[in-house]
Each structure stands twice: as structure tokens, then as C-alpha cells.
């Protein structure tokens, strides 16, 4: 579980779409809540971070 938390925090801190306050909030929540914060991150936040960079099959970028 510690490796998952480190990988998730690495994704969060290298993302340009997350501001500093959110990064601090995610760090505190991973330390304090552990697997609950991980589940929330996996279900909701991770999709938001990578949505802009998803390429469609016809060669256009999705900015939705």
C-alpha cells in the first residue's frame, strides 16, 4: 500500500493540472486516511488529471 501511495503522490506532484493547495490536501489525506483517500483518488481525481491528454483514434485531442 505504501508503494501505491508513493506512486499516486508522484502523479499528483508531477501534474500541471493540480494546484499547490490540492497537492497539499492530497498528501495530508493519503497520510491520514490511507486506503479511503486512495479509493477516492482512483475513482474521481485520476480521470480528471489525464483527461486532457487522451488522444482519440481519429488523431484529434480531447479537451473535455
Secondary structure as UniProt FT lines:
FT   HELIX           2..14
FT   HELIX           20..33
FT   HELIX           35..40
FT   HELIX           41..45
FT   HELIX           46..50
FT   TURN            52..53
FT   TURN            57..58
//
